């Protein structure tokens, strides 16, 4: 199954108004934003945030006078959830119920994990043992990630929130590697394959019915689509080399090229995007908000390079989570949208 070719659009006000925006994802242009640093635990002075979700949830890490530890924030309170099974722990995503996923371990000894009901658990590995990674989770608890069976190629896996057996996703075509990127509230997984004999990627959307739908590039002269985010029929993908982005609308077949490059891009279910723009002329980075793929507002700036700003999540109830490094200080913070 192939989505009809996407149409590249030049965004006009009329086109923007014609697009339906969910009521809980208000246009950024009509909003102001207030900043809050996420609270620290005693004995820590530094923090990073890796993901955020509706209802005030976020996950990340803290450190300082005590060793680095994994934390979860909820409604302005910090909770230490520690390491999974006394192993190095990386949490990549969290949902609106506070369920978090990621992996435990290092390098060639990693296992996918979930934090639920106050405890960690390993996510089941289909088939032979090997490495596994959970990368994203939706509000139903469905998680998507990858497994690397010993001596075999990488597979993409969806772990159902219902607790059923993990489902392995097979992509059409001959790819050197396959990857998972995201999962939406309908349980659809955003996945992609890397070309075997050239640089480039093809993007697909897998549905729970088992169908795999290719996201066709809008520009046939620039065919690579490296997807990163999927929300409410929006696919946000790198297109071409570098940090060039295009937003594909699965329901309408529209493709919106972004007016600037960016990094660490995150989206909500409406038409708002946040990320970081490198201002090379002034040697700084700008935490930026887009609407309909057009820059609307700069929320924060940081001097220097080496990713002093990192966006982590943009929720439908109006929270943008990010990390900012200023000098020797690194802090996890949020901007809250007021409309």
C-alpha positions in Angstrom: 0.0 0.0 0.0 1.4 3.4 -1.0 0.3 6.8 0.1 -0.5 9.0 -3.0 2.4 11.3 -3.9 2.7 14.2 -1.5 2.1 17.7 -2.9 4.7 20.4 -1.9 2.9 23.4 -0.6 3.8 27.1 -0.2 1.9 27.9 3.0 -0.5 30.8 2.8 -2.8 32.2 5.5 -5.8 30.7 3.6 -4.3 27.3 3.5 -3.4 27.5 7.2 -6.9 28.4 8.2 -8.3 25.6 6.1 -6.5 23.0 8.2 -8.4 21.7 11.2 -6.5 22.1 14.5 -7.5 19.9 17.5 -9.0 22.1 20.2 -6.3 21.1 22.7 -3.4 22.1 20.3 -3.9 25.8 20.0 -2.0 27.8 17.3 1.4 29.1 18.6 0.8 32.5 17.1 -2.0 33.2 19.5 -0.1 32.1 22.6 2.5 33.3 25.1 5.0 31.0 26.9 6.2 31.0 30.5 9.4 29.3 31.6 9.9 27.1 34.7 13.0 25.1 35.7 12.1 21.5 36.6 12.8 20.9 40.3 16.0 19.1 41.5 16.4 16.4 44.1 18.5 17.0 47.2 22.2 16.5 46.5 21.8 17.2 42.8 22.6 20.4 40.8 22.3 19.3 37.2 19.5 17.8 35.2 18.4 16.8 31.7 15.0 15.9 30.3 14.5 13.3 27.6 10.8 13.3 27.0 7.5 14.8 28.2 3.8 13.9 28.0 0.4 15.3 28.8 -0.8 15.6 32.4 2.5 17.1 33.5 4.8 14.0 33.1 8.5 14.1 32.1 11.5 11.9 32.5 15.2 12.5 32.5 18.4 12.4 34.7 20.0 14.3 37.6 23.4 14.4 39.1 25.7 16.5 41.3 27.2 15.7 44.7 25.6 12.3 44.2 25.8 9.8 41.3 23.7 10.3 38.2 20.2 8.9 38.6 17.0 8.5 36.6 14.1 10.7 37.5 10.4 11.3 36.7 8.6 14.6 37.1 4.9 14.9 37.6 2.9 18.1 38.3 6.0 20.0 39.3 7.4 17.3 41.6 10.6 15.2 41.1 10.7 11.5 41.8 13.8 9.4 41.8 13.1 6.1 40.1 16.7 5.1 40.0 18.4 2.5 37.8 16.7 -0.5 36.3 18.1 -3.7 37.8 21.3 -1.8 38.9 22.3 -1.2 35.3 22.9 2.0 33.4 19.4 3.2 32.5 18.2 5.4 29.5 14.6 6.5 29.3 13.5 7.7 25.9 9.8 8.4 26.3 6.9 8.7 28.7 3.2 8.7 28.3 0.3 10.6 29.9 0.0 8.0 32.6 3.7 8.3 33.5 4.6 4.9 31.9 8.2 5.3 30.6 10.3 3.2 28.2 13.9 2.9 27.2 16.7 0.4 27.9 19.1 -0.8 30.5 22.7 -1.7 29.9 25.6 -0.5 27.7 26.7 -1.1 24.1 26.2 -4.7 23.0 24.4 -5.7 26.2 21.1 -3.6 26.3 17.6 -4.8 27.1 14.4 -2.9 26.5 12.6 -1.8 29.7 9.3 -0.3 30.8 8.7 1.6 34.1 5.1 1.0 35.2 3.3 0.8 38.5 6.3 1.9 40.4 8.7 -0.7 39.1 10.9 -1.6 36.1 10.3 -4.6 33.9 12.1 -6.0 30.9 10.1 -6.0 27.7 9.8 -9.5 26.2 12.3 -10.4 23.5 10.9 -12.2 20.5 12.9 -15.3 19.5 16.6 -15.6 20.2 18.2 -13.4 22.8 20.2 -10.2 21.9 20.0 -6.5 22.3 16.7 -4.6 22.4 15.7 -0.9 22.7 12.4 0.7 23.4 12.2 4.2 21.8 8.7 5.5 22.1 5.4 4.8 23.9 1.8 6.0 23.3 -0.9 6.7 25.9 -2.3 3.2 25.6 1.1 1.8 26.6 2.1 0.5 23.2 5.8 0.8 22.7 8.0 0.6 19.6 11.7 -0.2 19.4 14.2 -2.5 17.9 15.7 -5.9 18.7 19.0 -7.4 17.5 18.9 -11.2 17.7 22.3 -12.6 18.2 23.9 -13.2 14.8 20.9 -11.8 12.9 19.8 -8.5 11.4 17.9 -5.9 13.4 14.1 -6.1 13.6 11.5 -3.5 14.5 9.1 -4.5 17.3 5.9 -3.2 18.7 5.2 -4.2 22.3 1.4 -4.0 22.9 0.3 -2.1 26.0 -2.2 -4.9 26.6 0.6 -7.2 27.3 0.3 -9.4 24.3 3.2 -10.9 22.4 5.5 -8.5 20.7 4.9 -7.9 17.0 7.8 -7.9 14.5 7.5 -5.4 11.6 8.9 -6.4 8.2 9.5 -3.7 5.6 9.1 -4.3 1.9 12.3 -4.0 0.0 16.0 -4.8 0.6 17.5 -2.5 3.2 20.8 -2.6 5.0 19.2 -1.7 8.3 15.7 -1.0 9.6 14.8 1.4 12.4 11.9 2.5 14.6 11.2 6.2 15.1 7.8 6.8 16.9 4.3 5.4 17.7 1.1 7.4 17.7 -2.2 7.2 19.6 -3.7 4.9 17.0 -0.9 2.4 17.6 0.7 3.2 14.2 4.5 2.9 14.2 6.7 5.2 12.2 9.6 3.2 10.8 12.3 3.4 8.1 14.9 1.5 6.2 18.4 2.5 5.2 19.5 1.9 1.6 21.9 -0.9 1.1 24.2 0.5 -1.6 23.7 4.3 -1.3 23.0 7.0 1.3 19.3 7.5 1.9 16.2 6.3 3.7 12.6 5.2 3.0 9.9 6.0 5.6 6.8 3.8 6.3 3.8 3.8 8.6 2.9 0.4 10.1 -0.7 0.0 11.3 -1.9 -2.6 13.9 -3.8 -4.3 11.0 -0.4 -5.3 9.7 -0.4 -3.0 6.7 2.8 -1.1 5.9 2.4 2.2 4.0 5.3 4.0 2.4 5.5 7.8 2.9 6.3 8.9 -0.6 8.8 11.8 -1.0 7.3 15.1 -2.3 10.5 15.8 -4.3 11.5 13.0 -6.7 14.9 14.7 -7.1 15.4 14.4 -3.3 13.9 11.0 -2.5 15.2 10.4 1.0 12.8 10.6 3.9 14.3 10.1 7.3 11.3 10.2 9.7 11.5 11.2 13.4 8.0 12.1 14.7 4.4 10.9 14.1 1.4 12.6 15.7 -2.2 12.8 14.4 -1.4 12.1 10.7 1.7 14.3 10.8 5.0 12.8 9.9 8.0 15.1 10.6 11.1 14.0 8.6 14.5 15.1 7.6 14.5 15.4 3.8 17.8 15.6 2.0 21.2 16.1 3.6 21.6 18.0 6.9 18.9 19.4 9.1 16.3 20.2 6.4 12.7 19.2 7.4 9.4 18.5 5.7 6.1 17.8 7.4 3.9 15.1 5.6 0.2 15.1 6.2 -1.0 11.5 5.8 -4.7 12.4 5.6 -4.4 15.1 2.9 -1.3 14.2 1.0 0.2 17.7 1.7 3.9 18.2 2.3 5.1 21.4 4.0 8.9 22.1 3.7 10.2 24.0 6.8 11.5 27.6 6.3 14.6 27.0 8.4 16.9 24.1 9.3 16.6 22.7 12.8 17.7 20.0 15.3 15.9 18.1 18.1 12.5 18.7 16.6 9.3 17.8 18.4 5.6 18.1 17.4 2.2 18.1 19.0 -1.1 16.8 17.5 -2.0 20.1 15.9 0.3 22.2 13.7 2.9 23.3 16.2 6.6 22.3 16.2 9.5 23.2 18.5 13.2 22.7 18.1 16.6 24.3 17.9 17.8 26.6 15.1 21.6 27.2 14.8 22.3 30.9 14.3 25.7 30.6 12.7 26.1 34.3 12.2 25.9 35.0 15.9 27.4 31.7 17.2 24.3 30.8 19.2 21.3 28.5 19.2 17.6 29.5 19.4 14.8 27.4 20.9 12.2 28.0 18.3 8.5 27.5 17.7 7.0 26.8 14.2 3.4 26.7 13.1 2.5 25.2 9.7 6.3 24.8 9.1 6.9 28.6 9.5 8.9 30.2 12.4 6.6 32.0 14.8 8.6 32.7 17.9 12.0 32.3 19.6 11.6 31.2 23.2 15.2 31.0 24.4 18.8 31.5 23.2 22.1 30.0 24.2 25.6 31.1 23.1 28.1 28.6 21.6 27.9 25.2 20.0 27.9 21.6 21.2 24.1 21.5 21.7 23.6 24.0 24.6 19.8 23.6 23.8 17.9 20.4 23.3 14.1 20.1 22.8 12.7 16.9 24.4 8.9 17.0 24.0 5.9 19.1 23.0 2.6 18.0 24.6 -1.0 18.6 23.5 -1.8 20.4 26.8 0.9 23.0 26.1 4.2 22.0 27.6 7.6 22.2 25.8 10.3 20.3 27.7 13.9 21.1 27.0 17.5 21.1 28.4 19.7 24.2 28.4 23.4 24.2 29.2 24.8 27.6 30.4 28.4 27.6 31.3 29.0 24.8 33.8 25.2 24.5 34.6 22.8 22.1 32.8 19.1 22.3 33.7 15.9 20.6 32.5 13.2 23.2 32.0 9.8 23.7 30.5 7.9 26.4 28.7 4.1 26.4 29.3 1.8 27.7 26.6 -0.9 30.2 27.5 -3.6 30.8 24.9 
